[in-house]
């Protein structure tokens, strides 16, 4: 139980520190702001570009740090299936609620660029910030584990932070799995874009938890290239090209397929909703 409590404390500490850093950045870079908190479907110009990049950096750092700790805790076998899924759901819910404008996913940055919601320079800067955060998170977690705050951390430290690949199937099957996960999540976001924010975050958290349950034994159900780079690419068991093939190409193809199939429908639905609300205002 002590190991679990220490891991939960690490998660809480990471979220708290990153949230403080985000707020400090907003105070410094956007003193005159009128923003809505935790907005998944944000306006592309709701924040200054430099602030968007900084928020992306700190949010990706939070995601990677927490996932490193969750993966270590999950691989230890200290949690049963239900507690592990519950913790995954709660962690995802907190991430979605605190990230603000950040996506923490280079595929989403590419999507925003292709859909005209972001220019190329901002999209590239966000991807670079995500990669930097992913690399820093790996180094930071080694420093945290080196403190030996629990037996689990001590054992991982003694093993020199070695990890095994989460790819437990062929590269082809892994590609299909990551494709399916990314496609499902992106399609759901398009389908549920009209939901209120407080409902949408629960839908996203529940869907990600389900995907982790359904596909976690095959690939870890990462479907995020930057997150995979942080937690998987240094692990033994698969080659670097296999990792790129599964964890970069799979999510990219899955998300882009969803964009091609559902993006226009989502835009039309949003336009129809706006027109309806405008008509109601005129009648009133």
Residue frames as qw, qx, qy, qz and C-alpha x, y, z in Angstrom:
[[0.000, 0.885, 0.466, 0.000, 0.00, 0.00, 0.00],
 [0.340, -0.739, 0.098, 0.574, 2.90, 2.34, 0.72],
 [0.387, -0.053, 0.589, 0.707, 4.17, 1.96, -2.84],
 [0.135, 0.650, 0.657, 0.358, 0.76, 2.91, -4.23],
 [0.204, -0.910, -0.280, 0.230, 0.47, 5.96, -1.97],
 [0.396, -0.525, 0.303, 0.690, 3.94, 7.16, -2.97],
 [0.304, 0.211, 0.666, 0.648, 3.07, 6.81, -6.66],
 [0.004, -0.816, -0.555, -0.159, -0.19, 8.70, -6.18],
 [0.324, -0.819, -0.056, 0.470, 1.79, 11.42, -4.38],
 [0.390, -0.212, 0.491, 0.750, 4.15, 11.66, -7.37],
 [0.169, 0.534, 0.678, 0.477, 1.17, 12.04, -9.68],
 [0.172, -0.898, -0.395, 0.090, -0.38, 14.72, -7.49],
 [0.413, -0.645, 0.144, 0.626, 2.93, 16.55, -7.23],
 [0.363, 0.058, 0.582, 0.726, 3.46, 16.53, -10.99],
 [0.050, 0.715, 0.609, 0.340, -0.03, 17.88, -11.67],
 [0.302, -0.875, -0.248, 0.285, 0.33, 20.57, -9.01],
 [0.428, -0.477, 0.284, 0.713, 3.75, 21.79, -10.17],
 [0.275, 0.220, 0.632, 0.690, 2.73, 21.85, -13.85],
 [0.046, -0.813, -0.558, -0.160, -0.50, 23.67, -13.03],
 [0.343, -0.806, -0.062, 0.478, 1.45, 26.30, -11.10],
 [0.392, -0.236, 0.469, 0.755, 3.83, 26.69, -14.02],
 [0.178, 0.522, 0.670, 0.497, 0.91, 27.10, -16.44],
 [0.163, -0.896, -0.407, 0.066, -0.68, 29.78, -14.27],
 [0.398, -0.645, 0.148, 0.635, 2.57, 31.65, -13.89],
 [0.350, 0.059, 0.596, 0.720, 3.05, 31.54, -17.66],
 [0.056, 0.714, 0.618, 0.325, -0.46, 32.90, -18.22],
 [0.278, -0.881, -0.212, 0.319, 0.11, 35.72, -15.74],
 [0.399, -0.516, 0.330, 0.682, 3.38, 36.67, -17.43],
 [0.224, -0.004, 0.683, 0.696, 2.46, 36.16, -21.09],
 [0.157, -0.499, -0.641, -0.561, -1.25, 36.99, -21.07],
 [0.086, -0.146, -0.547, 0.820, -2.04, 39.57, -18.36],
 [0.470, 0.225, 0.087, -0.849, -5.23, 40.71, -20.13],
 [0.136, 0.007, -0.952, -0.273, -7.08, 37.51, -20.63],
 [0.648, 0.028, 0.253, -0.718, -10.66, 36.35, -20.84],
 [0.354, 0.237, -0.871, -0.244, -10.36, 32.63, -21.27],
 [0.860, -0.235, -0.013, -0.453, -12.53, 29.63, -20.46],
 [0.316, -0.527, 0.781, -0.111, -10.83, 26.96, -18.39],
 [0.482, -0.050, 0.875, -0.007, -10.33, 23.42, -19.69],
 [0.627, 0.560, 0.046, -0.540, -11.72, 24.11, -23.15],
 [0.675, -0.022, 0.681, 0.283, -11.31, 21.12, -25.47],
 [0.474, 0.599, 0.502, 0.405, -12.77, 22.78, -28.54],
 [0.281, -0.649, -0.083, 0.702, -10.91, 26.04, -28.24],
 [0.436, 0.895, 0.053, -0.082, -10.72, 28.97, -30.59],
 [0.838, 0.230, -0.032, 0.494, -7.42, 28.88, -32.48],
 [0.283, 0.536, -0.154, 0.780, -6.65, 32.48, -31.44],
 [0.580, -0.736, -0.306, -0.168, -7.88, 32.28, -27.84],
 [0.655, -0.659, 0.100, 0.357, -4.35, 32.65, -26.44],
 [0.154, 0.859, -0.424, -0.242, -1.15, 34.36, -27.62],
 [0.858, 0.362, -0.363, -0.028, 0.96, 31.98, -29.73],
 [0.284, 0.497, -0.697, 0.432, 3.92, 32.03, -27.36],
 [0.513, -0.274, 0.550, -0.600, 1.64, 31.15, -24.44],
 [0.926, 0.149, -0.056, -0.343, 0.13, 28.26, -26.41],
 [0.683, 0.432, -0.560, 0.184, 3.60, 26.81, -26.93],
 [0.018, -0.424, 0.691, -0.585, 4.54, 27.18, -23.25],
 [0.728, -0.122, 0.344, -0.581, 1.27, 25.60, -22.10],
 [0.899, 0.283, -0.291, -0.162, 1.92, 22.76, -24.53],
 [0.406, 0.486, -0.683, 0.364, 5.36, 22.26, -22.98],
 [0.256, -0.303, 0.667, -0.631, 4.17, 22.09, -19.36],
 [0.822, 0.032, 0.169, -0.542, 1.09, 19.99, -20.17],
 [0.831, 0.339, -0.438, -0.046, 3.07, 17.43, -22.15],
 [0.189, 0.437, -0.736, 0.482, 5.55, 17.29, -19.29],
 [0.555, -0.182, 0.494, -0.644, 2.68, 16.55, -16.90],
 [0.903, 0.188, -0.093, -0.376, 1.26, 13.84, -19.17],
 [0.694, 0.413, -0.575, 0.132, 4.59, 12.07, -19.64],
 [0.023, -0.409, 0.718, -0.563, 5.63, 12.21, -15.99],
 [0.679, -0.099, 0.403, -0.605, 2.30, 10.82, -14.81],
 [0.905, 0.267, -0.204, -0.260, 2.30, 8.10, -17.45],
 [0.426, 0.473, -0.718, 0.282, 5.83, 7.04, -16.50],
 [0.244, -0.267, 0.711, -0.602, 4.73, 6.60, -12.89],
 [0.800, 0.090, 0.200, -0.558, 1.46, 4.90, -13.82],
 [0.792, 0.383, -0.458, -0.126, 3.28, 2.50, -16.11],
 [0.227, 0.396, -0.793, 0.404, 5.77, 1.59, -13.39],
 [0.471, -0.124, 0.583, -0.651, 2.96, 1.07, -10.90],
 [0.847, 0.222, -0.024, -0.482, 0.93, -0.98, -13.37],
 [0.683, 0.417, -0.600, 0.008, 3.84, -3.22, -14.34],
 [0.061, -0.410, 0.770, -0.485, 4.54, -3.98, -10.67],
 [0.489, -0.245, -0.816, -0.190, 1.29, -5.91, -10.28],
 [0.084, -0.099, -0.640, 0.758, 0.43, -4.05, -7.08],
 [0.451, 0.208, 0.141, -0.856, -2.90, -2.93, -8.50],
 [0.482, 0.299, 0.824, -0.018, -5.77, -5.11, -9.60],
 [0.254, 0.381, 0.620, 0.637, -7.61, -4.53, -12.86],
 [0.116, -0.846, -0.495, -0.161, -10.41, -2.37, -11.44],
 [0.389, -0.799, -0.045, 0.455, -8.15, -0.11, -9.32],
 [0.454, -0.171, 0.439, 0.756, -5.76, 0.29, -12.26],
 [0.153, 0.532, 0.606, 0.571, -8.56, 1.31, -14.64],
 [0.245, -0.884, -0.389, 0.078, -10.03, 3.63, -12.02],
 [0.444, -0.628, 0.129, 0.626, -6.69, 5.34, -11.55],
 [0.361, 0.116, 0.558, 0.738, -6.30, 5.63, -15.33],
 [0.009, 0.746, 0.581, 0.326, -9.74, 7.21, -15.61],
 [0.336, -0.877, -0.214, 0.269, -9.10, 9.71, -12.81],
 [0.473, -0.407, 0.297, 0.723, -5.67, 10.65, -14.14],
 [0.268, 0.335, 0.603, 0.673, -7.09, 11.19, -17.63],
 [0.120, -0.848, -0.504, -0.114, -9.93, 13.25, -16.23],
 [0.402, -0.775, -0.018, 0.487, -7.47, 15.49, -14.39],
 [0.441, -0.125, 0.462, 0.759, -5.28, 15.84, -17.49],
 [0.153, 0.552, 0.619, 0.538, -8.18, 16.83, -19.73],
 [0.242, -0.883, -0.400, 0.042, -9.46, 19.27, -17.11],
 [0.432, -0.765, 0.079, 0.472, -6.11, 21.02, -16.58],
 [0.616, 0.070, 0.437, 0.652, -4.47, 21.04, -20.02],
 [0.144, 0.712, 0.076, -0.682, -6.45, 24.02, -21.29],
 [0.561, 0.701, -0.184, -0.400, -5.47, 24.73, -24.89],
 [0.079, -0.531, 0.826, 0.174, -2.78, 22.02, -25.00],
 [0.886, 0.175, -0.219, -0.369, -3.25, 18.81, -26.98],
 [0.506, -0.543, 0.670, -0.006, 0.04, 17.10, -25.97],
 [0.760, 0.201, 0.605, 0.127, -0.08, 15.23, -29.27],
 [0.128, -0.394, 0.464, 0.783, 1.77, 16.15, -32.50],
 [0.142, 0.347, 0.841, 0.389, -0.98, 14.51, -34.54],
 [0.003, -0.819, -0.530, 0.220, -3.45, 17.06, -33.16],
 [0.155, -0.675, 0.171, 0.701, -1.06, 19.87, -34.06],
 [0.156, -0.060, 0.743, 0.649, -0.91, 18.54, -37.61],
 [0.077, 0.592, 0.795, 0.103, -4.70, 18.28, -37.68],
 [0.048, -0.834, -0.283, 0.471, -5.12, 21.89, -36.56],
 [0.153, -0.487, 0.436, 0.741, -2.66, 23.00, -39.24],
 [0.123, 0.144, 0.838, 0.512, -4.38, 21.05, -42.01],
 [0.013, -0.699, -0.714, -0.011, -7.80, 22.32, -40.92],
 [0.182, 0.637, 0.128, 0.738, -6.59, 25.93, -40.96],
 [0.547, -0.796, -0.248, -0.078, -6.82, 26.37, -37.18],
 [0.562, -0.704, 0.229, 0.370, -3.08, 27.00, -36.76],
 [0.469, 0.810, -0.335, -0.111, -0.22, 28.22, -38.92],
 [0.891, 0.233, -0.345, 0.180, 2.79, 26.08, -39.73],
 [0.263, 0.534, -0.519, 0.613, 5.24, 27.90, -37.46],
 [0.533, -0.421, 0.383, -0.626, 3.05, 27.56, -34.38],
 [0.973, -0.024, -0.062, -0.222, 2.32, 23.91, -35.12],
 [0.746, 0.366, -0.433, 0.350, 6.04, 23.16, -35.53],
 [0.013, -0.540, 0.507, -0.671, 6.89, 25.05, -32.34],
 [0.762, -0.323, 0.226, -0.514, 4.30, 23.05, -30.41],
 [0.970, 0.117, -0.214, 0.007, 5.66, 19.75, -31.71],
 [0.493, 0.471, -0.500, 0.534, 9.19, 20.76, -30.72],
 [0.337, -0.494, 0.422, -0.681, 7.92, 21.73, -27.27],
 [0.925, -0.160, 0.034, -0.344, 6.20, 18.36, -26.94],
 [0.868, 0.261, -0.352, 0.234, 9.34, 16.46, -27.90],
 [0.192, 0.529, -0.510, 0.651, 11.42, 18.51, -25.47],
 [0.596, -0.410, 0.315, -0.615, 8.95, 17.86, -22.67],
 [0.978, -0.001, -0.141, -0.155, 8.90, 14.13, -23.47],
 [0.688, 0.363, -0.457, 0.431, 12.69, 13.96, -23.21],
 [0.069, -0.504, 0.463, -0.726, 12.84, 16.03, -20.03],
 [0.792, -0.328, 0.075, -0.510, 10.11, 13.94, -18.40],
 [0.936, 0.072, -0.329, 0.101, 12.16, 10.78, -18.83],
 [0.459, 0.371, -0.478, 0.651, 15.18, 12.38, -17.17],
 [0.345, -0.474, 0.279, -0.761, 13.13, 13.91, -14.38],
 [0.900, -0.253, -0.093, -0.341, 11.50, 10.60, -13.54],
 [0.808, 0.156, -0.444, 0.354, 14.90, 8.96, -13.22],
 [0.120, 0.412, -0.441, 0.788, 15.81, 11.64, -10.69],
 [0.642, -0.370, 0.116, -0.662, 12.57, 11.06, -8.80],
 [0.957, -0.081, -0.263, -0.091, 13.02, 7.28, -8.78],
 [0.590, 0.346, -0.505, 0.527, 16.61, 7.73, -7.60],
 [0.284, -0.534, 0.347, -0.717, 15.25, 9.24, -4.36],
 [0.379, -0.045, -0.917, 0.118, 14.06, 5.72, -3.42],
 [0.395, -0.242, 0.242, -0.852, 10.86, 7.02, -1.83],
 [0.876, -0.069, 0.203, -0.433, 9.31, 3.54, -2.03],
 [0.655, -0.224, 0.704, 0.159, 10.42, -0.05, -2.48],
 [0.694, 0.592, 0.401, 0.079, 9.08, 0.09, -6.02],
 [0.260, 0.947, -0.187, 0.024, 11.24, 3.10, -6.84],
 [0.414, -0.666, 0.615, 0.082, 14.26, 1.52, -5.14],
 [0.756, 0.067, 0.636, 0.143, 13.91, -1.68, -7.17],
 [0.594, 0.767, 0.217, 0.110, 13.52, 0.25, -10.41],
 [0.024, -0.933, 0.358, 0.023, 16.57, 2.32, -9.50],
 [0.588, -0.442, 0.666, 0.126, 18.62, -0.80, -8.85],
 [0.722, 0.335, 0.572, 0.197, 17.67, -2.13, -12.28],
 [0.260, -0.263, 0.312, 0.875, 18.97, 1.14, -13.79],
 [0.426, 0.471, 0.155, -0.757, 15.47, 2.09, -14.92],
 [0.015, 0.102, -0.869, -0.484, 15.32, -0.72, -17.46],
 [0.622, 0.285, 0.359, -0.635, 11.95, -1.35, -19.04],
 [0.389, 0.098, 0.861, 0.313, 10.52, -3.82, -21.51],
 [0.141, -0.035, -0.479, -0.866, 8.66, -2.98, -24.67],
 [0.495, 0.248, 0.512, -0.657, 4.89, -2.56, -24.47],
 [0.610, 0.387, -0.424, -0.546, 4.69, -3.95, -28.01],
 [0.501, -0.192, 0.822, -0.189, 3.56, -7.50, -27.31],
 [0.761, 0.462, 0.443, -0.106, 2.50, -8.40, -30.82],
 [0.631, 0.230, 0.387, 0.631, 3.84, -8.11, -34.35],
 [0.128, -0.272, 0.063, 0.952, 4.60, -4.68, -35.74],
 [0.177, -0.238, -0.626, -0.722, 1.75, -5.05, -38.25],
 [0.399, -0.596, -0.696, -0.035, -0.79, -5.91, -35.57],
 [0.352, -0.482, -0.316, 0.737, 0.60, -3.11, -33.42],
 [0.030, -0.013, 0.306, 0.951, 0.10, -0.63, -36.26],
 [0.326, -0.435, -0.673, -0.501, -3.52, -1.72, -36.65],
 [0.451, -0.568, -0.611, 0.316, -4.08, -1.47, -32.89],
 [0.252, -0.399, -0.132, 0.872, -2.67, 2.04, -32.58],
 [0.085, -0.151, -0.507, -0.845, -4.51, 3.07, -35.75],
 [0.369, -0.527, -0.724, -0.250, -7.80, 1.81, -34.29],
 [0.399, -0.566, -0.476, 0.542, -7.27, 3.53, -30.95],
 [0.152, -0.261, 0.085, 0.949, -6.38, 6.88, -32.52],
 [0.177, -0.251, -0.618, -0.724, -9.23, 6.65, -35.04],
 [0.377, -0.570, -0.730, -0.004, -11.77, 5.77, -32.33],
 [0.317, -0.547, -0.346, 0.693, -10.77, 8.63, -30.06],
 [0.061, -0.169, 0.255, 0.950, -10.64, 11.21, -32.85],
 [0.232, -0.349, -0.712, -0.563, -13.95, 10.06, -34.32],
 [0.360, -0.612, -0.665, 0.231, -15.56, 10.27, -30.88],
 [0.226, -0.423, -0.140, 0.866, -14.28, 13.82, -30.42],
 [0.107, -0.040, -0.470, -0.875, -15.90, 14.81, -33.69],
 [0.339, -0.435, -0.783, -0.287, -19.13, 13.02, -32.82],
 [0.434, -0.668, -0.541, 0.269, -19.42, 14.54, -29.36],
 [0.350, 0.166, -0.035, 0.921, -18.20, 18.04, -30.18],
 [0.281, -0.562, -0.264, -0.732, -21.62, 19.51, -29.31],
 [0.657, -0.501, -0.536, 0.172, -21.56, 18.13, -25.78],
 [0.257, -0.934, 0.110, -0.224, -21.08, 20.57, -22.93],
 [0.307, 0.646, -0.629, 0.303, -17.55, 20.70, -21.60],
 [0.446, -0.415, 0.645, -0.461, -18.35, 19.12, -18.25],
 [0.914, 0.119, 0.294, -0.251, -19.84, 16.12, -20.02],
 [0.714, 0.631, -0.302, 0.004, -17.21, 15.89, -22.74],
 [0.029, 0.658, -0.708, 0.255, -14.28, 15.46, -20.37],
 [0.665, -0.186, 0.650, -0.317, -15.97, 12.42, -18.81],
 [0.880, 0.432, 0.096, -0.171, -16.65, 10.92, -22.24],
 [0.479, 0.720, -0.487, 0.119, -13.01, 11.38, -23.27],
 [0.240, -0.533, 0.743, -0.325, -11.68, 9.96, -19.99],
 [0.804, 0.010, 0.505, -0.314, -14.02, 6.96, -20.15],
 [0.829, 0.544, -0.077, -0.100, -13.16, 6.23, -23.78],
 [0.285, 0.700, -0.627, 0.189, -9.40, 6.42, -23.17],
 [0.476, -0.366, 0.718, -0.351, -9.78, 4.11, -20.17],
 [0.888, 0.229, 0.307, -0.254, -11.73, 1.64, -22.29],
 [0.683, 0.661, -0.311, 0.010, -9.09, 1.71, -25.03],
 [0.033, -0.625, 0.731, -0.273, -6.36, 1.08, -22.45],
 [0.691, -0.127, 0.622, -0.345, -8.36, -1.88, -21.16],
 [0.869, 0.417, 0.177, -0.201, -9.04, -3.26, -24.64],
 [0.737, 0.620, -0.182, 0.197, -5.64, -2.76, -26.28],
 [0.296, -0.854, 0.410, -0.124, -3.22, -2.28, -23.41],
 [0.817, -0.274, 0.497, 0.102, -1.93, -5.85, -23.55],
 [0.787, 0.487, 0.262, 0.273, -1.01, -5.48, -27.24],
 [0.488, 0.555, -0.012, 0.674, 0.70, -2.10, -27.51],
 [0.293, -0.256, -0.433, 0.813, 0.05, -0.32, -24.23],
 [0.089, 0.803, 0.566, 0.164, -2.67, 1.68, -26.03],
 [0.366, -0.385, -0.050, 0.846, -0.55, 4.81, -26.27],
 [0.360, 0.691, 0.532, 0.333, -1.82, 6.30, -29.59],
 [0.056, -0.994, 0.031, 0.086, 0.26, 9.41, -29.02],
 [0.772, 0.472, -0.212, 0.368, 3.66, 9.66, -30.78],
 [0.063, 0.708, -0.417, 0.567, 5.24, 11.99, -28.23],
 [0.716, -0.475, 0.340, -0.382, 4.04, 9.97, -25.24],
 [0.992, 0.102, 0.014, 0.071, 5.30, 6.79, -26.87],
 [0.535, 0.634, -0.330, 0.450, 8.66, 8.44, -27.50],
 [0.236, -0.676, 0.442, -0.539, 8.94, 9.26, -23.80],
 [0.713, -0.350, 0.475, -0.379, 7.83, 5.98, -22.22],
 [0.947, 0.158, 0.268, -0.087, 8.56, 3.30, -24.81],
 [0.658, 0.714, -0.232, 0.057, 11.36, 4.15, -27.25],
 [0.044, 0.687, -0.678, 0.256, 14.13, 3.49, -24.73],
 [0.783, -0.241, 0.474, -0.323, 12.75, 0.10, -23.69],
 [0.096, -0.342, 0.898, 0.258, 14.21, -3.26, -24.67],
 [0.544, 0.246, 0.777, -0.199, 12.37, -5.74, -26.83],
 [0.573, 0.715, 0.395, 0.069, 11.72, -3.92, -30.11],
 [0.545, 0.074, 0.209, 0.809, 13.77, -1.94, -32.59],
 [0.004, 0.445, 0.102, -0.890, 13.58, 1.80, -33.15],
 [0.229, 0.039, -0.580, -0.781, 12.07, 1.39, -36.66],
 [0.283, -0.392, -0.870, -0.095, 9.40, -0.90, -35.20],
 [0.141, -0.538, -0.511, 0.655, 8.55, 1.70, -32.58],
 [0.098, 0.323, -0.197, -0.921, 8.28, 4.41, -35.24],
 [0.238, -0.114, -0.797, -0.544, 6.17, 2.16, -37.45],
 [0.304, -0.487, -0.816, 0.067, 3.70, 1.30, -34.68],
 [0.271, -0.648, -0.479, 0.526, 3.60, 4.36, -32.43],
 [0.034, -0.445, 0.138, 0.884, 4.12, 7.14, -34.95],
 [0.168, 0.019, -0.681, -0.713, 2.63, 5.91, -38.20],
 [0.161, -0.408, -0.898, -0.005, -0.33, 4.11, -36.60],
 [0.050, -0.657, -0.492, 0.569, -1.78, 7.10, -34.67],
 [0.031, 0.398, -0.280, -0.873, -1.04, 9.45, -37.56],
 [0.168, -0.096, -0.805, -0.561, -2.97, 7.30, -40.04],
 [0.158, -0.504, -0.836, 0.149, -5.82, 6.70, -37.59],
 [0.040, -0.623, -0.317, 0.714, -6.32, 10.35, -36.69],
 [0.087, 0.322, -0.413, -0.847, -6.02, 11.59, -40.27],
 [0.127, -0.250, -0.888, -0.365, -8.54, 9.00, -41.43],
 [0.107, -0.633, -0.684, 0.347, -11.01, 10.26, -38.82],
 [0.016, -0.536, 0.012, 0.844, -10.38, 13.85, -39.91],
 [0.100, 0.096, -0.671, -0.729, -11.11, 12.99, -43.55],
 [0.194, -0.374, -0.886, -0.195, -14.31, 11.15, -42.62],
 [0.285, -0.696, -0.633, 0.183, -15.78, 13.37, -39.92],
 [0.291, -0.259, -0.108, 0.915, -14.23, 16.84, -40.00],
 [0.130, -0.197, -0.409, -0.881, -16.67, 18.30, -42.52],
 [0.462, -0.529, -0.675, -0.224, -19.63, 16.79, -40.70],
 [0.468, -0.480, -0.452, 0.589, -18.38, 18.30, -37.45],
 [0.133, -0.111, 0.079, 0.982, -18.00, 21.76, -39.00],
 [0.281, -0.342, -0.566, -0.695, -21.47, 21.58, -40.58],
 [0.503, -0.554, -0.660, 0.074, -22.96, 20.57, -37.26],
 [0.363, -0.393, -0.282, 0.797, -21.28, 23.45, -35.47],
 [0.028, -0.059, -0.293, -0.954, -22.50, 25.90, -38.14],
 [0.393, -0.460, -0.664, -0.439, -26.03, 24.54, -37.84],
 [0.484, -0.541, -0.566, 0.391, -25.93, 24.94, -34.07],
 [0.231, -0.240, -0.067, 0.940, -24.69, 28.51, -34.37],
 [0.181, -0.224, -0.478, -0.830, -27.45, 29.33, -36.85],
 [0.462, -0.533, -0.697, -0.129, -30.08, 27.84, -34.53],
 [0.424, -0.491, -0.418, 0.636, -28.84, 29.83, -31.55],
 [0.098, -0.081, 0.154, 0.980, -28.77, 33.01, -33.64],
 [0.297, -0.381, -0.612, -0.626, -32.34, 32.41, -34.78],
 [0.478, -0.576, -0.634, 0.192, -33.47, 31.90, -31.17],
 [0.323, -0.348, -0.204, 0.856, -31.81, 35.17, -30.18],
 [0.067, -0.111, -0.365, -0.922, -33.58, 37.03, -32.98],
 [0.409, -0.489, -0.685, -0.353, -36.97, 35.58, -31.97],
 [0.479, -0.567, -0.517, 0.426, -36.40, 36.58, -28.37]]
